[in-house]
């Protein structure tokens, strides 16, 4: 079985390093990715994809990346469920980065 994704896009904003209660460092980043087709009025639309980076990957991204940095992420999709007070079940998808490539370095 294979659970893998690849995203190439620009960072919406400079990432911010955070810590869990157990002192594990992480960052959530938002990638802006242009769709490869035009809409009905002839313009390209963009998707915003939130990815989670852990430990060293998060720290490296914080040190190197700025707003609009072009990066590529390879990772896996992790799912979880949540049951609301109204007893409705929601499925959540989280994009977990396993490798980040910095594409606009000199």
C-alpha positions in Angstrom: 0.0 0.0 0.0 1.1 3.5 -0.6 0.1 6.8 1.1 2.0 9.6 -0.5 1.5 13.1 -1.9 3.7 15.7 -3.6 2.9 19.4 -3.6 4.9 22.2 -5.2 3.8 25.7 -4.4 4.5 29.0 -2.6 4.2 29.7 1.1 1.3 31.9 1.9 3.2 33.4 4.9 6.4 32.9 6.9 6.0 29.8 9.0 5.9 30.0 12.8 7.6 27.4 15.0 5.4 25.9 17.8 5.7 23.3 20.5 3.4 20.6 21.8 2.9 20.1 25.5 5.7 17.5 25.3 8.2 20.0 23.8 8.0 18.6 20.3 8.6 21.3 17.7 6.2 21.6 14.7 4.9 24.2 12.2 1.7 24.4 10.1 2.3 26.0 6.8 -0.2 27.0 4.0 0.9 26.2 0.5 -0.6 28.2 -2.4 -0.8 26.0 -5.5 -2.1 27.1 -8.9 -4.5 24.8 -10.6 -3.3 23.7 -14.1 -6.5 24.8 -15.8 -8.5 28.0 -16.2 -12.0 28.6 -14.9 -15.0 29.7 -16.9 -13.8 33.3 -17.1 -10.3 32.3 -18.3 -8.4 32.8 -15.1 -6.3 30.4 -13.0 -7.6 29.6 -9.5 -5.4 28.6 -6.5 -5.8 26.0 -3.8 -4.6 26.6 -0.2 -3.2 23.4 1.3 -2.2 23.2 5.0 0.7 20.9 5.8 2.2 20.0 9.1 5.9 19.8 9.6 7.5 18.1 12.6 10.9 18.4 14.4 13.9 19.1 12.2 11.9 19.6 9.1 9.9 22.3 10.8 13.0 24.0 12.2 14.8 24.0 8.8 11.7 25.5 7.1 11.5 28.2 9.7 15.2 29.1 9.2 15.1 29.1 5.4 11.6 30.1 4.2 9.9 33.4 3.9 6.5 34.4 2.5 6.2 33.3 -1.1 9.1 30.9 -0.9 8.8 28.2 -3.6 9.0 24.7 -2.0 8.2 21.1 -2.7 6.8 18.8 -0.1 6.6 15.0 -0.1 4.6 13.4 2.6 1.7 11.3 3.7 -2.0 11.9 4.4 -3.2 11.1 7.9 -6.9 10.9 8.8 -8.7 11.2 12.0 -12.4 11.3 13.0 -14.3 13.7 15.3 -17.8 13.2 16.7 -19.6 16.4 17.5 -22.0 17.0 20.4 -24.8 16.5 17.9 -23.4 12.9 17.3 -22.3 13.8 13.8 -19.0 12.2 12.7 -16.5 14.3 10.8 -13.4 13.0 8.9 -10.3 15.2 9.0 -7.4 15.0 6.6 -3.9 16.1 7.6 -1.0 16.5 5.2 2.2 15.5 7.1 5.5 16.5 5.5 8.3 14.0 5.4 10.6 15.8 3.0 10.8 19.5 2.1 12.9 20.8 -0.9 13.7 24.5 -1.1 13.3 25.5 -4.7 14.2 29.2 -4.9 17.6 29.0 -3.2 20.5 30.5 -5.2 
